[in-house]
Amino acid sequence: MIGKLSGRIEYRGSDHVLLDVRGVGYIVFVSERTLAALPPIGEAVALYTDLLVREDLLQLFGFTTLAEKEWHRLLMGVQGIGAKASMAILGTLGPDGVGRAIALGDWNAVKAAPGVGPKIAQRVVNELKGKAPAMMAMGDASPMTAKDEDVVDAPVVEPIGQPVSASAQADALSALQNLGYGPGDAASAVATAAGSHGDATAEQLIREALKLLAPKGS
């Protein structure tokens, strides 16, 4: 299993890059969002990868963070979701956006991905809602960088579309669970707070989430 690659981008396609790793070229498929975040041709990059194996096909999919890779693997486990649909969802929402949509039960956000219909979107939310708290607690918003021995002067790929850090959300989620709130309720409240407060710290997320979790009329 190929778990990561570090090399230089030799070619950029509409949905993939050709990565030169010490003279060996790897075609790596990426989401639209990931492709936009990658450096130009000739620059160094490091990607986490997932290998899809079929009888007549081998395909590598690349991700800048472990959270993106793990969401891809979870999405692929949902009936009706193939690699193309998974990459479309991640390209539309990003890993944090996927987590928020699932935690909030917002299947319309998932449906916004090209090629994903309402029934599939609802299935994604229903089947993965129990996974959202653990994924949000990963706190992995940092992209991987290429190792010096593989690529010289490897640049850092900046994450995009993440207004609230995953670590702040993870800290807030952990604090709420320590206070006795269930994982699902806590994840939903943190996701709502993160979506409403773009630059919130963990402490601010906790305060806003507690307001949302307070009994009605209190």
C-alpha positions as CSV (number, residue, x, y, z in Angstrom):
1,M,0.0,0.0,0.0
2,I,1.3,3.4,-1.0
3,G,0.5,5.7,1.9
4,K,2.3,8.9,0.9
5,L,4.4,10.4,-1.8
6,S,6.9,13.3,-1.9
7,G,8.1,14.7,-5.2
8,R,7.8,17.4,-7.8
9,I,4.8,18.2,-9.9
10,E,5.6,17.4,-13.5
11,Y,2.1,17.9,-14.9
12,R,-1.3,19.2,-13.7
13,G,-4.5,17.8,-15.2
14,S,-8.1,18.8,-14.5
15,D,-8.4,16.1,-11.8
16,H,-4.9,14.8,-11.2
17,V,-1.2,15.5,-11.1
18,L,1.8,13.6,-12.3
19,L,4.3,13.5,-9.4
20,D,7.9,12.8,-10.1
21,V,9.4,10.9,-7.2
22,R,13.1,10.3,-7.8
23,G,12.5,9.6,-11.5
24,V,9.4,7.6,-11.1
25,G,6.1,9.2,-12.2
26,Y,2.9,8.7,-10.3
27,I,-0.5,9.8,-11.5
28,V,-2.3,11.0,-8.4
29,F,-6.0,12.0,-8.6
30,V,-7.0,14.9,-6.3
31,S,-10.1,16.8,-5.5
32,E,-10.7,20.2,-7.1
33,R,-10.0,21.9,-3.8
34,T,-6.8,20.1,-3.3
35,L,-5.7,20.8,-6.8
36,A,-6.2,24.5,-6.3
37,A,-4.1,24.4,-3.1
38,L,-1.1,22.6,-4.8
39,P,1.9,24.6,-6.0
40,P,2.7,25.0,-9.7
41,I,4.5,22.7,-12.1
42,G,8.1,22.1,-11.0
43,E,7.5,22.7,-7.3
44,A,7.8,20.2,-4.6
45,V,4.8,18.7,-2.7
46,A,4.0,15.9,-0.3
47,L,0.7,14.0,-0.4
48,Y,-1.0,11.4,1.7
49,T,-2.3,8.7,-0.7
50,D,-4.9,6.0,-0.9
51,L,-4.7,3.2,-3.4
52,L,-7.8,2.0,-5.1
53,V,-7.4,-1.6,-6.4
54,R,-9.7,-3.2,-8.8
55,E,-9.3,-6.2,-11.2
56,D,-8.6,-4.0,-14.2
57,L,-7.6,-0.7,-12.5
58,L,-5.1,0.8,-10.0
59,Q,-5.7,4.4,-9.0
60,L,-3.9,6.7,-6.5
61,F,-5.8,9.4,-4.8
62,G,-3.9,12.2,-3.0
63,F,-4.7,14.4,0.0
64,T,-2.9,17.3,1.8
65,T,-4.1,16.2,5.2
66,L,-4.9,13.0,7.0
67,A,-8.4,14.3,7.8
68,E,-9.1,14.6,4.1
69,K,-7.8,11.1,3.5
70,E,-9.8,9.6,6.3
71,W,-13.0,11.3,5.1
72,H,-12.4,9.8,1.7
73,R,-12.1,6.3,3.1
74,L,-15.3,6.8,5.1
75,L,-17.2,8.2,2.2
76,M,-16.1,5.3,0.0
77,G,-17.6,3.0,2.5
78,V,-21.1,4.4,1.9
79,Q,-23.2,2.4,-0.6
80,G,-23.5,4.4,-3.8
81,I,-20.4,6.5,-3.2
82,G,-17.5,5.8,-5.5
83,A,-14.1,7.5,-5.7
84,K,-15.5,10.2,-8.1
85,A,-18.4,11.1,-5.8
86,S,-16.1,11.1,-2.8
87,M,-13.7,13.5,-4.4
88,A,-16.5,15.7,-5.6
89,I,-17.9,16.0,-2.0
90,L,-14.4,16.7,-0.6
91,G,-13.8,19.2,-3.4
92,T,-17.0,21.0,-2.7
93,L,-17.0,21.1,1.1
94,G,-13.4,20.3,2.2
95,P,-12.8,17.9,5.1
96,D,-14.0,20.4,7.8
97,G,-17.1,21.2,5.7
98,V,-17.9,17.5,5.4
99,G,-17.6,17.0,9.1
100,R,-19.9,20.0,9.9
101,A,-22.5,19.0,7.3
102,I,-22.7,15.4,8.7
103,A,-22.7,16.5,12.3
104,L,-25.5,19.0,11.6
105,G,-27.5,16.5,9.4
106,D,-27.2,18.9,6.6
107,W,-27.6,16.6,3.6
108,N,-28.4,19.6,1.3
109,A,-24.7,20.7,1.7
110,V,-23.6,17.2,0.7
111,K,-26.0,17.3,-2.3
112,A,-24.3,20.4,-3.5
113,A,-21.4,18.2,-4.8
114,P,-21.6,17.5,-8.5
115,G,-23.2,14.1,-9.3
116,V,-24.5,13.6,-5.8
117,G,-28.3,13.2,-5.6
118,P,-30.6,13.7,-2.5
119,K,-30.9,10.0,-1.7
120,I,-27.1,9.5,-1.7
121,A,-26.6,12.7,0.3
122,Q,-29.1,11.6,3.0
123,R,-27.4,8.2,3.1
124,V,-24.0,9.8,3.6
125,V,-25.3,11.8,6.6
126,N,-27.2,8.9,8.1
127,E,-24.4,6.4,7.9
128,L,-21.5,8.7,8.9
129,K,-23.1,10.8,11.6
130,G,-21.6,8.5,14.3
131,K,-18.2,9.1,12.8
132,A,-18.2,12.9,12.8
133,P,-17.2,13.4,16.5
134,A,-14.1,11.2,16.2
135,M,-13.1,12.9,12.9
136,M,-13.6,16.4,14.3
137,A,-11.4,15.3,17.2
138,M,-8.5,14.4,14.9
139,G,-7.4,18.0,14.9
140,D,-5.3,17.4,11.7
141,A,-5.5,20.7,9.8
142,S,-1.8,20.8,9.0
143,P,-0.8,19.7,5.5
144,M,2.2,17.3,5.1
145,T,5.4,18.6,3.7
146,A,7.9,16.8,1.5
147,K,11.0,15.4,3.2
148,D,14.4,16.9,2.4
149,E,15.8,13.6,1.3
150,D,13.1,13.2,-1.2
151,V,12.7,16.8,-2.5
152,V,15.0,19.8,-2.0
153,D,13.4,23.1,-0.8
154,A,9.9,21.5,-0.4
155,P,7.3,24.2,0.1
156,V,4.5,24.1,2.7
157,V,1.1,23.7,1.1
158,E,-1.3,26.1,2.8
159,P,-4.7,24.7,3.7
160,I,-7.7,26.5,2.3
161,G,-11.3,26.8,3.3
162,Q,-10.7,26.2,7.0
163,P,-11.8,29.4,8.8
164,V,-11.8,27.7,12.2
165,S,-8.8,25.4,13.0
166,A,-9.6,21.7,13.4
167,S,-7.6,21.7,16.6
168,A,-9.9,24.4,18.1
169,Q,-12.9,22.3,17.2
170,A,-11.3,19.2,18.6
171,D,-10.5,21.0,21.9
172,A,-14.0,22.3,22.2
173,L,-15.5,18.9,21.4
174,S,-13.4,17.2,24.0
175,A,-14.3,19.8,26.6
176,L,-18.0,19.4,26.0
177,Q,-17.8,15.6,26.2
178,N,-15.9,16.0,29.5
179,L,-18.9,18.1,30.7
180,G,-21.2,15.1,30.0
181,Y,-22.7,16.0,26.7
182,G,-23.1,13.2,24.2
183,P,-20.7,13.0,21.2
184,G,-23.5,13.7,18.7
185,D,-24.9,16.7,20.5
186,A,-21.5,18.1,21.2
187,A,-20.3,17.7,17.6
188,S,-23.5,19.3,16.2
189,A,-23.1,22.3,18.6
190,V,-19.4,22.8,17.8
191,A,-20.1,22.6,14.1
192,T,-22.8,25.2,14.3
193,A,-20.6,27.5,16.4
194,A,-17.7,27.1,14.1
195,G,-19.8,27.9,11.1
196,S,-21.1,31.1,12.7
197,H,-17.8,32.4,14.1
198,G,-15.0,32.3,11.6
199,D,-12.1,33.2,13.8
200,A,-13.2,31.5,17.0
201,T,-10.8,30.1,19.5
202,A,-11.5,26.8,21.4
203,E,-12.8,28.8,24.4
204,Q,-15.1,30.9,22.2
205,L,-16.4,27.7,20.5
206,I,-17.1,26.2,23.9
207,R,-19.1,29.2,25.1
208,E,-21.1,29.4,21.9
209,A,-21.8,25.6,21.9
210,L,-22.9,25.7,25.5
211,K,-25.5,28.4,24.6
212,L,-26.8,26.1,21.8
213,L,-26.9,23.2,24.2
214,A,-28.7,25.1,26.9
215,P,-32.3,23.9,27.6
216,K,-35.0,25.9,25.7
217,G,-36.3,28.8,27.8
218,S,-33.4,28.8,30.2
